[in-house]
Amino acid sequence: MSGLIALLDFAGYVALLLWGVHMVQSGVQRAFGAALGAALGRALGTRLRAFTTGLGITAALQSSTATGLMITGFAAGGLVGLAPALAAMLGANVGTTLIVQVLSFDLTQLGPILILVGVWMFRHYPAGRARDLGRVFIGLGLLLLSLHQLVELFSPLQDAPLFGLILGALASQPVAAVLLTAALTWAAHSSVAIVVLTMSLADNHLVTPAMALAMVLGANLGTAINPMIEGVTGDDPASRRLPLGNLLTRILGVIVGLLLLPWLPDWMHAMGGNDARLVANFHTVFNLAIALVFLPLLTPYAALLTRWLPKRTDPNDPSRPQYLDESAHDVPAVALGNAAREALRMADMLQTLLLYARAGFKRDNRHRMVQARQLDNAVDKIETAITTYLAQLDRENMTREDAQRMEDILAFATNIGHAADITHHGLLTHINRLRKQGWTLLPEQRERLDATLVQLISNQRQTAALFINEDIPQARELAGEKSRFRRMEIEESEAHLEKIKSGQIDAAEIGSLYLDILRDMKSINSHLVGAAAYPLLARHGELLPSRLREAND
Protein backbone atom coordinates (compact mmCIF):
# COMPACT_ATOMS: atom_id res chain seq x y z
CA MET A 1 0.00 0.00 0.00
CA SER A 2 2.85 2.43 0.84
CA GLY A 3 4.33 1.76 -2.58
CA LEU A 4 1.02 2.59 -4.27
CA ILE A 5 0.70 5.82 -2.28
CA ALA A 6 4.24 6.75 -3.25
CA LEU A 7 3.40 6.16 -6.92
CA LEU A 8 0.27 8.31 -6.61
CA ASP A 9 2.34 11.07 -4.98
CA PHE A 10 4.85 10.75 -7.78
CA ALA A 11 2.11 11.04 -10.41
CA GLY A 12 0.67 14.10 -8.65
CA TYR A 13 3.99 15.93 -8.55
CA VAL A 14 4.63 15.05 -12.20
CA ALA A 15 1.23 16.54 -12.99
CA LEU A 16 2.22 19.67 -11.05
CA LEU A 17 5.45 19.82 -13.04
CA LEU A 18 3.52 19.59 -16.32
CA TRP A 19 1.10 22.28 -15.15
CA GLY A 20 3.96 24.58 -14.21
CA VAL A 21 5.50 24.17 -17.67
CA HIS A 22 2.06 24.76 -19.21
CA MET A 23 1.59 28.00 -17.25
CA VAL A 24 5.00 29.28 -18.35
CA GLN A 25 4.26 28.50 -22.00
CA SER A 26 0.70 29.86 -21.99
CA GLY A 27 1.77 33.01 -20.12
CA VAL A 28 4.54 33.79 -22.61
CA GLN A 29 2.25 33.02 -25.54
CA ARG A 30 -0.47 35.32 -24.20
CA ALA A 31 1.99 38.11 -23.43
CA PHE A 32 4.17 37.95 -26.52
CA GLY A 33 2.67 35.28 -28.79
CA ALA A 34 1.42 37.60 -31.55
CA ALA A 35 4.66 39.62 -31.59
CA LEU A 36 6.79 36.45 -31.57
CA GLY A 37 4.74 34.93 -34.39
CA ALA A 38 5.11 38.10 -36.47
CA ALA A 39 8.86 38.21 -35.77
CA LEU A 40 9.16 34.58 -36.77
CA GLY A 41 7.28 35.18 -40.03
CA ARG A 42 9.55 38.13 -40.91
CA ALA A 43 12.75 36.26 -40.08
CA LEU A 44 12.16 33.15 -42.18
CA GLY A 45 14.29 34.38 -45.05
CA THR A 46 17.75 32.83 -44.85
CA ARG A 47 18.73 29.60 -43.15
CA LEU A 48 21.05 31.13 -40.56
CA ARG A 49 18.63 33.90 -39.60
CA ALA A 50 15.75 31.42 -39.46
CA PHE A 51 17.81 29.11 -37.22
CA THR A 52 18.70 31.95 -34.86
CA THR A 53 15.13 33.25 -34.71
CA GLY A 54 13.68 29.79 -34.11
CA LEU A 55 16.17 29.31 -31.26
CA GLY A 56 15.38 32.68 -29.66
CA ILE A 57 11.60 32.39 -29.91
CA THR A 58 11.59 28.86 -28.52
CA ALA A 59 13.82 29.98 -25.66
CA ALA A 60 11.12 32.54 -24.83
CA LEU A 61 8.12 30.26 -25.38
CA GLN A 62 9.83 27.21 -23.88
CA SER A 63 7.97 25.06 -26.34
CA SER A 64 9.47 23.74 -29.54
CA THR A 65 6.03 22.26 -30.22
CA ALA A 66 4.40 25.72 -30.25
CA THR A 67 7.16 27.15 -32.45
CA GLY A 68 6.98 24.12 -34.70
CA LEU A 69 3.24 24.52 -35.20
CA MET A 70 3.73 28.21 -36.12
CA ILE A 71 6.48 27.39 -38.62
CA THR A 72 4.43 24.53 -40.07
CA GLY A 73 1.53 26.95 -40.57
CA PHE A 74 3.78 29.43 -42.41
CA ALA A 75 5.22 26.68 -44.62
CA ALA A 76 1.81 25.13 -45.39
CA GLY A 77 0.53 28.55 -46.44
CA GLY A 78 3.44 28.98 -48.85
CA LEU A 79 4.74 32.02 -46.95
CA VAL A 80 8.22 30.59 -46.41
CA GLY A 81 10.58 28.29 -48.26
CA LEU A 82 11.09 24.74 -47.01
CA ALA A 83 14.84 25.07 -46.33
CA PRO A 84 14.53 28.18 -44.06
CA ALA A 85 11.57 26.56 -42.29
CA LEU A 86 13.63 23.44 -41.60
CA ALA A 87 16.44 25.68 -40.29
CA ALA A 88 13.98 27.38 -37.95
CA MET A 89 12.85 23.98 -36.66
CA LEU A 90 16.48 23.04 -35.94
CA GLY A 91 16.87 26.30 -34.04
CA ALA A 92 13.65 25.65 -32.12
CA ASN A 93 14.95 22.25 -31.02
CA VAL A 94 18.13 23.85 -29.70
CA GLY A 95 16.20 26.69 -28.02
CA THR A 96 14.12 24.33 -25.94
CA THR A 97 17.31 22.99 -24.28
CA LEU A 98 18.15 26.33 -22.65
CA ILE A 99 15.58 26.15 -19.86
CA VAL A 100 16.73 22.61 -19.14
CA GLN A 101 20.25 23.94 -18.65
CA VAL A 102 18.96 26.53 -16.19
CA LEU A 103 16.88 24.00 -14.26
CA SER A 104 19.85 21.65 -13.93
CA PHE A 105 21.01 23.93 -11.09
CA ASP A 106 19.34 23.89 -7.69
CA LEU A 107 16.97 26.88 -7.73
CA THR A 108 14.45 25.55 -5.24
CA GLN A 109 14.67 28.57 -2.95
CA LEU A 110 13.41 30.82 -5.75
CA GLY A 111 10.15 28.85 -6.08
CA PRO A 112 8.10 30.49 -3.29
CA ILE A 113 9.40 33.95 -4.23
CA LEU A 114 8.40 33.49 -7.85
CA ILE A 115 4.93 32.29 -6.85
CA LEU A 116 4.51 35.26 -4.48
CA VAL A 117 5.50 37.77 -7.16
CA GLY A 118 3.39 35.98 -9.77
CA VAL A 119 0.24 35.87 -7.65
CA TRP A 120 0.62 39.55 -6.76
CA MET A 121 0.99 40.52 -10.45
CA PHE A 122 -1.88 38.27 -11.50
CA ARG A 123 -4.26 39.75 -8.91
CA HIS A 124 -3.01 43.34 -9.00
CA TYR A 125 -2.95 44.01 -12.74
CA PRO A 126 -5.91 43.87 -15.15
CA ALA A 127 -5.89 41.51 -18.12
CA GLY A 128 -2.82 42.28 -20.17
CA ARG A 129 0.88 41.62 -20.50
CA ALA A 130 1.75 42.26 -16.82
CA ARG A 131 -0.89 39.78 -15.67
CA ASP A 132 0.33 37.20 -18.21
CA LEU A 133 3.87 37.61 -16.90
CA GLY A 134 2.48 36.92 -13.42
CA ARG A 135 1.22 33.63 -14.83
CA VAL A 136 4.75 32.91 -16.08
CA PHE A 137 6.25 33.53 -12.61
CA ILE A 138 3.63 31.30 -10.96
CA GLY A 139 4.41 28.55 -13.47
CA LEU A 140 8.16 28.79 -12.84
CA GLY A 141 7.58 28.67 -9.09
CA LEU A 142 5.33 25.61 -9.37
CA LEU A 143 7.87 23.96 -11.62
CA LEU A 144 10.68 24.46 -9.10
CA LEU A 145 8.54 23.33 -6.16
CA SER A 146 7.38 20.21 -8.00
CA LEU A 147 11.00 19.31 -8.75
CA HIS A 148 11.91 19.76 -5.10
CA GLN A 149 9.01 17.56 -4.00
CA LEU A 150 9.98 14.91 -6.52
CA VAL A 151 13.49 14.87 -5.08
CA GLU A 152 12.05 14.46 -1.58
CA LEU A 153 9.80 11.67 -2.81
CA PHE A 154 12.46 9.71 -4.68
CA SER A 155 14.11 8.35 -1.54
CA PRO A 156 11.12 6.26 -0.33
CA LEU A 157 10.11 5.63 -3.95
CA GLN A 158 13.28 3.63 -4.48
CA ASP A 159 11.78 0.95 -2.24
CA ALA A 160 8.49 0.77 -4.19
CA PRO A 161 8.46 -2.69 -5.84
CA LEU A 162 6.25 -1.71 -8.79
CA PHE A 163 8.32 1.36 -9.63
CA GLY A 164 11.54 -0.60 -9.35
CA LEU A 165 10.11 -3.35 -11.54
CA ILE A 166 9.21 -0.89 -14.31
CA LEU A 167 12.58 0.87 -14.24
CA GLY A 168 14.43 -2.42 -14.03
CA ALA A 169 12.66 -3.73 -17.11
CA LEU A 170 13.42 -0.57 -19.08
CA ALA A 171 17.07 -0.49 -18.02
CA SER A 172 17.86 -3.45 -20.26
CA GLN A 173 15.58 -2.27 -23.10
CA PRO A 174 16.79 1.15 -24.34
CA VAL A 175 14.56 1.02 -27.41
CA ALA A 176 11.50 0.47 -25.21
CA ALA A 177 12.66 3.36 -22.99
CA VAL A 178 12.92 5.61 -26.05
CA LEU A 179 9.45 4.68 -27.31
CA LEU A 180 7.81 5.03 -23.90
CA THR A 181 9.40 8.44 -23.29
CA ALA A 182 8.44 9.56 -26.79
CA ALA A 183 4.81 8.64 -26.08
CA LEU A 184 4.89 10.53 -22.77
CA THR A 185 6.40 13.59 -24.47
CA TRP A 186 3.76 13.52 -27.18
CA ALA A 187 0.99 13.26 -24.58
CA ALA A 188 2.49 16.03 -22.42
CA HIS A 189 3.22 18.31 -25.41
CA SER A 190 6.46 19.24 -23.64
CA SER A 191 9.93 17.80 -23.99
CA VAL A 192 11.08 20.23 -21.28
CA ALA A 193 8.95 18.58 -18.60
CA ILE A 194 10.02 15.05 -19.57
CA VAL A 195 13.72 15.93 -19.75
CA VAL A 196 13.52 17.74 -16.39
CA LEU A 197 11.81 14.68 -14.90
CA THR A 198 14.59 12.50 -16.34
CA MET A 199 17.15 14.79 -14.71
CA SER A 200 15.52 14.25 -11.34
CA LEU A 201 15.41 10.47 -11.81
CA ALA A 202 19.06 10.41 -12.82
CA ASP A 203 20.18 12.71 -10.02
CA ASN A 204 18.55 10.38 -7.47
CA HIS A 205 20.09 7.29 -9.13
CA LEU A 206 16.72 5.79 -9.93
CA VAL A 207 17.83 5.24 -13.53
CA THR A 208 21.24 4.44 -14.91
CA PRO A 209 23.04 7.12 -16.95
CA ALA A 210 22.53 5.05 -20.10
CA MET A 211 18.79 4.77 -19.51
CA ALA A 212 18.58 8.49 -18.72
CA LEU A 213 20.19 9.31 -22.07
CA ALA A 214 17.82 6.91 -23.83
CA MET A 215 14.91 8.77 -22.22
CA VAL A 216 16.35 12.06 -23.52
CA LEU A 217 16.42 10.55 -27.00
CA GLY A 218 12.77 9.57 -26.59
CA ALA A 219 11.81 13.08 -25.45
CA ASN A 220 13.46 14.57 -28.54
CA LEU A 221 11.62 12.09 -30.74
CA GLY A 222 8.25 12.70 -29.08
CA THR A 223 8.41 16.48 -29.46
CA ALA A 224 8.54 16.08 -33.26
CA ILE A 225 5.28 14.10 -33.37
CA ASN A 226 2.86 16.91 -32.48
CA PRO A 227 3.65 19.17 -35.49
CA MET A 228 3.28 16.09 -37.69
CA ILE A 229 -0.21 15.39 -36.32
CA GLU A 230 -1.58 18.84 -35.45
CA GLY A 231 0.25 21.10 -37.89
CA VAL A 232 -0.86 19.37 -41.08
CA THR A 233 -4.07 20.73 -42.64
CA GLY A 234 -5.88 19.47 -45.70
CA ASP A 235 -4.93 16.50 -47.83
CA ASP A 236 -2.13 18.12 -49.83
CA PRO A 237 1.04 16.02 -49.35
CA ALA A 238 3.15 19.22 -49.61
CA SER A 239 1.84 20.37 -46.21
CA ARG A 240 3.60 17.38 -44.62
CA ARG A 241 7.06 18.25 -45.90
CA LEU A 242 8.22 20.35 -42.96
CA PRO A 243 6.92 18.23 -40.04
CA LEU A 244 8.10 15.05 -41.78
CA GLY A 245 11.50 16.59 -42.44
CA ASN A 246 11.83 17.54 -38.79
CA LEU A 247 10.67 14.11 -37.64
CA LEU A 248 13.17 12.34 -39.91
CA THR A 249 16.07 14.38 -38.49
CA ARG A 250 14.94 13.34 -35.00
CA ILE A 251 14.65 9.68 -36.01
CA LEU A 252 18.10 9.66 -37.59
CA GLY A 253 19.58 11.33 -34.51
CA VAL A 254 17.87 8.81 -32.20
CA ILE A 255 19.18 5.86 -34.25
CA VAL A 256 22.74 7.19 -34.10
CA GLY A 257 22.30 7.92 -30.38
CA LEU A 258 21.14 4.37 -29.68
CA LEU A 259 24.12 2.96 -31.58
CA LEU A 260 26.50 5.11 -29.52
CA LEU A 261 24.62 4.63 -26.24
CA PRO A 262 27.21 2.31 -24.61
CA TRP A 263 29.87 5.03 -24.89
CA LEU A 264 27.75 8.17 -24.42
CA PRO A 265 27.65 8.21 -20.57
CA ASP A 266 31.45 8.28 -20.35
CA TRP A 267 31.68 11.02 -22.96
CA MET A 268 29.06 13.12 -21.17
CA HIS A 269 30.70 12.56 -17.75
CA ALA A 270 33.90 13.96 -19.24
CA MET A 271 32.13 17.33 -19.47
CA GLY A 272 31.82 17.36 -15.67
CA GLY A 273 28.90 17.75 -13.28
CA ASN A 274 26.49 15.37 -11.63
CA ASP A 275 23.99 13.07 -13.33
CA ALA A 276 21.44 15.91 -13.71
CA ARG A 277 24.06 17.95 -15.58
CA LEU A 278 24.83 14.88 -17.68
CA VAL A 279 21.20 14.73 -18.85
CA ALA A 280 20.99 18.49 -19.53
CA ASN A 281 24.31 18.53 -21.40
CA PHE A 282 23.36 15.56 -23.55
CA HIS A 283 20.02 17.17 -24.42
CA THR A 284 21.85 20.26 -25.67
CA VAL A 285 24.67 18.36 -27.40
CA PHE A 286 22.20 16.08 -29.18
CA ASN A 287 20.25 19.01 -30.69
CA LEU A 288 23.38 20.99 -31.54
CA ALA A 289 24.85 17.96 -33.29
CA ILE A 290 21.73 17.46 -35.42
CA ALA A 291 21.73 21.19 -36.30
CA LEU A 292 25.42 21.14 -37.29
CA VAL A 293 24.93 18.04 -39.45
CA PHE A 294 21.77 19.14 -41.24
CA LEU A 295 22.17 22.93 -41.65
CA PRO A 296 24.64 22.59 -44.57
CA LEU A 297 22.43 19.90 -46.15
CA LEU A 298 19.07 21.64 -45.97
CA THR A 299 18.90 22.63 -49.66
CA PRO A 300 19.26 19.08 -51.05
CA TYR A 301 17.24 17.74 -48.11
CA ALA A 302 14.39 20.14 -48.93
CA ALA A 303 14.60 19.12 -52.60
CA LEU A 304 14.37 15.45 -51.58
CA LEU A 305 11.29 16.11 -49.43
CA THR A 306 9.72 18.04 -52.31
CA ARG A 307 10.22 15.05 -54.62
CA TRP A 308 8.80 12.67 -52.04
CA LEU A 309 5.79 14.85 -51.33
CA PRO A 310 4.87 16.75 -54.51
CA LYS A 311 2.24 19.44 -54.28
CA ARG A 312 -1.18 18.21 -55.31
CA THR A 313 -2.55 20.55 -57.95
CA ASP A 314 -5.97 20.65 -59.50
CA PRO A 315 -5.85 22.16 -63.00
CA ASN A 316 -9.44 23.30 -62.53
CA ASP A 317 -8.75 25.02 -59.23
CA PRO A 318 -9.20 28.78 -59.85
CA SER A 319 -7.03 29.63 -56.83
CA ARG A 320 -3.96 28.03 -58.41
CA PRO A 321 -1.66 30.74 -59.85
CA GLN A 322 -1.06 30.26 -63.55
CA TYR A 323 1.60 32.84 -64.37
CA LEU A 324 3.79 33.21 -61.25
CA ASP A 325 6.91 31.52 -62.62
CA GLU A 326 9.53 31.22 -59.86
CA SER A 327 12.37 30.98 -62.41
CA ALA A 328 11.65 34.56 -63.54
CA HIS A 329 12.75 36.10 -60.22
CA ASP A 330 16.17 36.96 -61.64
CA VAL A 331 14.60 39.14 -64.36
CA PRO A 332 12.34 41.69 -62.58
CA ALA A 333 10.66 42.93 -65.75
CA VAL A 334 9.52 39.41 -66.66
CA ALA A 335 8.44 38.65 -63.10
CA LEU A 336 6.41 41.86 -62.94
CA GLY A 337 4.72 40.94 -66.20
CA ASN A 338 3.80 37.56 -64.76
CA ALA A 339 2.37 39.18 -61.62
CA ALA A 340 0.36 41.65 -63.72
CA ARG A 341 -1.18 38.80 -65.74
CA GLU A 342 -2.12 37.02 -62.52
CA ALA A 343 -3.67 40.23 -61.15
CA LEU A 344 -5.83 40.48 -64.27
CA ARG A 345 -7.17 37.00 -63.47
CA MET A 346 -8.37 38.47 -60.16
CA ALA A 347 -10.18 41.19 -62.10
CA ASP A 348 -11.88 38.57 -64.27
CA MET A 349 -13.05 36.70 -61.15
CA LEU A 350 -14.41 39.96 -59.72
CA GLN A 351 -16.39 40.50 -62.91
CA THR A 352 -17.90 37.02 -62.57
CA LEU A 353 -18.92 37.78 -58.98
CA LEU A 354 -20.57 41.03 -60.10
CA LEU A 355 -22.45 39.14 -62.82
CA TYR A 356 -23.64 36.66 -60.17
CA ALA A 357 -24.88 39.58 -58.09
CA ARG A 358 -26.73 41.16 -61.01
CA ALA A 359 -28.40 37.85 -61.82
CA GLY A 360 -29.30 37.38 -58.15
CA PHE A 361 -31.31 40.60 -58.04
CA LYS A 362 -33.33 39.39 -61.04
CA ARG A 363 -33.95 35.74 -60.22
CA ASP A 364 -33.19 32.99 -57.74
CA ASN A 365 -29.59 31.91 -58.32
CA ARG A 366 -28.83 30.14 -55.04
CA HIS A 367 -27.03 27.44 -57.02
CA ARG A 368 -24.34 30.05 -57.77
CA MET A 369 -23.50 30.74 -54.13
CA VAL A 370 -21.05 27.83 -53.89
CA GLN A 371 -19.21 29.04 -56.99
CA ALA A 372 -19.24 32.59 -55.61
CA ARG A 373 -17.65 31.47 -52.35
CA GLN A 374 -15.00 29.51 -54.26
CA LEU A 375 -14.23 32.52 -56.44
CA ASP A 376 -13.90 34.82 -53.43
CA ASN A 377 -11.52 32.35 -51.76
CA ALA A 378 -9.58 32.05 -55.01
CA VAL A 379 -9.20 35.83 -55.24
CA ASP A 380 -7.86 35.93 -51.68
CA LYS A 381 -5.36 33.14 -52.34
CA ILE A 382 -4.13 34.65 -55.60
CA GLU A 383 -3.70 38.04 -53.90
CA THR A 384 -1.55 36.37 -51.24
CA ALA A 385 0.42 34.50 -53.92
CA ILE A 386 1.09 37.72 -55.86
CA THR A 387 2.21 39.55 -52.72
CA THR A 388 4.55 36.69 -51.76
CA TYR A 389 5.89 36.43 -55.31
CA LEU A 390 6.68 40.15 -55.51
CA ALA A 391 8.19 40.21 -52.01
CA GLN A 392 10.82 37.70 -53.18
CA LEU A 393 12.09 39.98 -55.96
CA ASP A 394 15.47 41.63 -55.52
CA ARG A 395 14.79 45.36 -55.33
CA GLU A 396 18.45 46.17 -55.90
CA ASN A 397 18.21 44.84 -59.44
CA MET A 398 15.08 46.88 -60.20
CA THR A 399 14.95 50.15 -62.09
CA ARG A 400 12.84 52.97 -60.72
CA GLU A 401 10.18 52.13 -63.30
CA ASP A 402 10.18 48.49 -62.18
CA ALA A 403 9.75 49.49 -58.54
CA GLN A 404 6.85 51.76 -59.47
CA ARG A 405 5.22 49.02 -61.52
CA MET A 406 5.51 46.64 -58.58
CA GLU A 407 3.72 49.15 -56.34
CA ASP A 408 0.98 49.54 -58.98
CA ILE A 409 0.49 45.77 -59.17
CA LEU A 410 0.24 45.48 -55.39
CA ALA A 411 -2.28 48.35 -55.25
CA PHE A 412 -4.32 46.78 -58.06
CA ALA A 413 -4.36 43.31 -56.45
CA THR A 414 -5.22 44.67 -53.01
CA ASN A 415 -8.12 46.80 -54.24
CA ILE A 416 -9.51 44.05 -56.46
CA GLY A 417 -9.33 41.67 -53.49
CA HIS A 418 -11.29 44.11 -51.30
CA ALA A 419 -13.86 44.65 -54.04
CA ALA A 420 -14.35 40.88 -54.37
CA ASP A 421 -14.82 40.55 -50.60
CA ILE A 422 -17.49 43.26 -50.59
CA THR A 423 -19.25 41.66 -53.55
CA HIS A 424 -19.35 38.25 -51.91
CA HIS A 425 -19.90 39.18 -48.26
CA GLY A 426 -21.96 42.28 -49.03
CA LEU A 427 -24.02 42.17 -52.21
CA LEU A 428 -24.59 38.42 -52.33
CA THR A 429 -25.38 38.34 -48.61
CA HIS A 430 -27.98 41.08 -49.11
CA ILE A 431 -29.53 39.03 -51.91
CA ASN A 432 -29.84 36.04 -49.57
CA ARG A 433 -31.43 38.23 -46.91
CA LEU A 434 -34.02 39.54 -49.39
CA ARG A 435 -34.91 35.99 -50.32
CA LYS A 436 -35.06 34.65 -46.74
CA GLN A 437 -37.19 37.56 -45.51
CA GLY A 438 -39.47 37.32 -48.52
CA TRP A 439 -38.93 41.01 -49.27
CA THR A 440 -39.45 42.54 -52.70
CA LEU A 441 -37.83 45.76 -53.83
CA LEU A 442 -39.88 48.39 -55.61
CA PRO A 443 -39.68 48.33 -59.43
CA GLU A 444 -37.78 51.63 -59.51
CA GLN A 445 -35.33 50.30 -56.90
CA ARG A 446 -34.70 47.13 -58.91
CA GLU A 447 -34.21 49.23 -62.04
CA ARG A 448 -31.75 51.51 -60.23
CA LEU A 449 -29.78 48.57 -58.85
CA ASP A 450 -29.54 46.89 -62.24
CA ALA A 451 -28.37 50.10 -63.93
CA THR A 452 -25.81 50.67 -61.18
CA LEU A 453 -24.49 47.12 -61.46
CA VAL A 454 -24.20 47.49 -65.24
CA GLN A 455 -22.14 50.63 -64.69
CA LEU A 456 -20.08 48.87 -62.02
CA ILE A 457 -19.27 46.00 -64.40
CA SER A 458 -18.33 48.55 -67.05
CA ASN A 459 -16.05 50.30 -64.56
CA GLN A 460 -14.45 46.98 -63.69
CA ARG A 461 -13.61 46.37 -67.34
CA GLN A 462 -12.31 49.91 -67.67
CA THR A 463 -10.12 49.36 -64.60
CA ALA A 464 -8.59 46.23 -66.09
CA ALA A 465 -7.93 48.04 -69.38
CA LEU A 466 -6.43 51.02 -67.56
CA PHE A 467 -4.12 48.71 -65.62
CA ILE A 468 -2.59 47.72 -68.97
CA ASN A 469 -2.64 50.83 -71.16
CA GLU A 470 -2.27 53.65 -68.55
CA ASP A 471 -4.41 56.14 -70.49
CA ILE A 472 -4.73 59.48 -68.64
CA PRO A 473 -8.12 60.59 -70.10
CA GLN A 474 -9.53 57.16 -69.31
CA ALA A 475 -8.19 57.43 -65.76
CA ARG A 476 -9.86 60.84 -65.31
CA GLU A 477 -13.15 59.40 -66.55
CA LEU A 478 -12.96 56.44 -64.16
CA ALA A 479 -12.01 58.69 -61.21
CA GLY A 480 -15.05 60.83 -61.96
CA GLU A 481 -17.25 57.80 -61.31
CA LYS A 482 -16.68 58.25 -57.57
CA SER A 483 -18.62 61.50 -57.64
CA ARG A 484 -21.43 59.90 -59.63
CA PHE A 485 -21.80 57.04 -57.16
CA ARG A 486 -21.65 59.47 -54.24
CA ARG A 487 -24.47 61.59 -55.70
CA MET A 488 -26.52 58.47 -56.33
CA GLU A 489 -26.22 57.42 -52.67
CA ILE A 490 -27.20 60.92 -51.47
CA GLU A 491 -30.22 61.05 -53.77
CA GLU A 492 -31.48 57.62 -52.69
CA SER A 493 -30.89 58.42 -49.00
CA GLU A 494 -32.95 61.59 -49.29
CA ALA A 495 -35.71 59.72 -51.14
CA HIS A 496 -35.75 57.10 -48.38
CA LEU A 497 -36.13 59.78 -45.71
CA GLU A 498 -38.98 61.40 -47.63
CA LYS A 499 -40.85 58.08 -47.75
CA ILE A 500 -40.52 57.67 -43.99
CA LYS A 501 -41.69 61.28 -43.41
CA SER A 502 -44.68 60.65 -45.62
CA GLY A 503 -45.76 57.78 -43.41
CA GLN A 504 -44.44 54.78 -45.39
CA ILE A 505 -43.04 53.16 -42.25
CA ASP A 506 -43.49 49.63 -43.61
CA ALA A 507 -40.89 50.34 -46.29
CA ALA A 508 -38.28 51.54 -43.78
CA GLU A 509 -36.53 48.21 -43.23
CA ILE A 510 -36.48 47.23 -46.90
CA GLY A 511 -35.35 50.75 -47.76
CA SER A 512 -32.46 50.52 -45.29
CA LEU A 513 -31.33 47.28 -46.90
CA TYR A 514 -31.60 48.92 -50.32
CA LEU A 515 -29.34 51.74 -49.12
CA ASP A 516 -26.85 49.20 -47.73
CA ILE A 517 -26.68 47.59 -51.16
CA LEU A 518 -26.00 50.95 -52.80
CA ARG A 519 -23.29 51.74 -50.24
CA ASP A 520 -21.60 48.43 -50.98
CA MET A 521 -21.70 49.23 -54.69
CA LYS A 522 -20.17 52.63 -53.97
CA SER A 523 -17.40 50.96 -51.95
CA ILE A 524 -16.71 48.49 -54.76
CA ASN A 525 -16.47 51.35 -57.21
CA SER A 526 -14.08 53.20 -54.88
CA HIS A 527 -11.77 50.19 -54.85
CA LEU A 528 -11.95 49.99 -58.65
CA VAL A 529 -10.89 53.63 -58.87
CA GLY A 530 -8.12 53.05 -56.34
CA ALA A 531 -6.91 49.97 -58.20
CA ALA A 532 -5.72 51.74 -61.35
CA ALA A 533 -6.99 55.31 -61.84
CA TYR A 534 -5.68 56.99 -58.69
CA PRO A 535 -2.12 55.56 -58.84
CA LEU A 536 -1.79 56.70 -62.47
CA LEU A 537 -3.22 60.16 -61.85
CA ALA A 538 -1.04 60.63 -58.77
CA ARG A 539 2.12 59.88 -60.78
CA HIS A 540 1.18 62.52 -63.37
CA GLY A 541 0.25 65.20 -60.85
CA GLU A 542 -3.44 64.96 -61.67
CA LEU A 543 -4.50 64.14 -58.13
CA LEU A 544 -4.71 66.59 -55.26
CA PRO A 545 -4.75 65.40 -51.62
CA SER A 546 -8.54 65.61 -51.34
CA ARG A 547 -10.02 65.65 -54.84
CA LEU A 548 -9.40 65.27 -58.56
CA ARG A 549 -7.88 68.35 -60.13
CA GLU A 550 -10.29 70.00 -62.48
CA ALA A 551 -9.14 69.49 -66.04
CA ASN A 552 -9.20 72.45 -68.40
CA ASP A 553 -9.53 70.40 -71.51
C-alpha positions, 0 to 999 in steps of 0.5 A: 500500500505504501508503494502505491501511495508513493506512486500516486504522490509521484504522479501528482507531482509530475502533474504539477510539473507539467502544469507549471510548464504549461503556465510558463508556456501559456503566459509567454504566448499570451503576453508575446505570442502575436509579436513572436509569431510576427517576428518569426514570419519576418525572419524566415528568409535565410537559413542562418537567420531562421535558425537563430530566430527559431532558437530565440523564440523557442527559448522565450516560449519554452515550447518547440512544439508551439514554435513548430506549429507556427512554422508549419503553418507558415510553410503550409501557407506557402509564406516561407521556403522549405529550407529556411523553415527546416532551419527554424525547426532546428533552431527551435529544437536547440532553443528548448534545451536552454531552460533545461540547462537553467533548471539543472542547477538547484533553484528551489529557494526561488520557487516560493518567491516566484509564486509570491510575485506571480500571484501579486501581479496576477491579482493586482494588474488587469488583463494584459501583458503584466498579468500574463507575466504573473502567470509565467512567474507562478508557473516557474515557481510551481515547476521548481517546487514540484521538482523539489518535492519529486526529489524528496519523494524519490528516496522512499520511492526507491523501495516501491516494488512496482516502480523498481520493476518498471525501471528495471525492465526498461534499463535493459531495453533502451529502445522500449525506454525511447518509445515510452518516453516519446509517447509521454512527451507527445501526450504532455506536449512538452519535452522540457517537462520530460527531460527535467523529470529525467534529470531528477530520476538520474540525479537520485540514481533511480535510472542508470546514466545510459537509460537516462540518455535513452529517455532524452532521445525519446523526449526529442523524438516525441516532441517532433510528433505533435507538429506532424499530427496537429500542424498538417491541414488538408490532404495536400502532401506538400503540407507534410514536408516540414513536419516530416523533415523535422521528424526524420532528423529526429529519427536519424539522430535517435538511431545514431544515439542508440548505436552510440549509447554504450559510450555516451555516458562516459563522454558526457561525464567527461564534461563534468557535473552530476547526473542531472548535468549529464542529462541536460548537457546531452540534451543540448549536445544532441540538438546541436549535433543534429543542427550542425549536421543538417544545416549545410544539407538543408537545400538538397534535403528540402529538394528530396522532401519536395520530390517525395511529397509533390504538391497536389494541384488541381488544374481546374482550381481557380485559386492556383496561380497560372503565371507566377513563374519562380524561375523569372525572379532573376529578371524583374521585368519578366516577373512583374509581367507575370504578376500583372497577368495574374492580377488580371485573373483576379479582375476577371473573377471579380467581374464574374462575382458582379455578374452573379450579383446582377443575376441574383437581383433578377432571379433565384440563383442560389445554385451560384453561391457555392461558386461565388464562395469559391471565387472569393476564396480564389481571389484571396489566395491569388492576392496572397500568392502575388504579394509573396511572389513580388516580395521575393524579388530583388529590389536592388536589381530593379529600375525605378520604373520596375519598382513603381510598376511593382507598387501599382500591381500590389495596389491593383491586387489589393483593391480588387481583393477588397472589391471581391470581398465586398461583392461576396460578403456584401451584395450576395449576402444582401440578396440572400437576406431579401430571399429569406425575408421574402422582401421585394424591392420596388420596381424603380429600386430594382431598375436603379440597382440593375443600372448601377451594377451594369455601370459597375461592371463597365467600370471593372472592365475599364479598370482592367484596361487602364491597368494595362494601357495607362491612359490618362483621359480614361483614368480621369473618366474612371475617377469621376465615377466616384462623384457619380456614385456618391451623388446616387447614394445621397439622392437615394438616402434623401428619397428614403427619408422622404418616404418615412416622413410621408408615413411609409413606415413599412418600407423603412426596413427594406429601404435601409437594406436597399441603401446598404446595397447601394453603399456596398456598390459605392465601396466596390467602385471606390476600390476599382478607382483606387486599383488603377486610376488613382495611382496613375493620376497621382504619378502625373500630378493629376491628383490633389490630396482631397479631390481630382484636379479640375481638367481644363480640356 
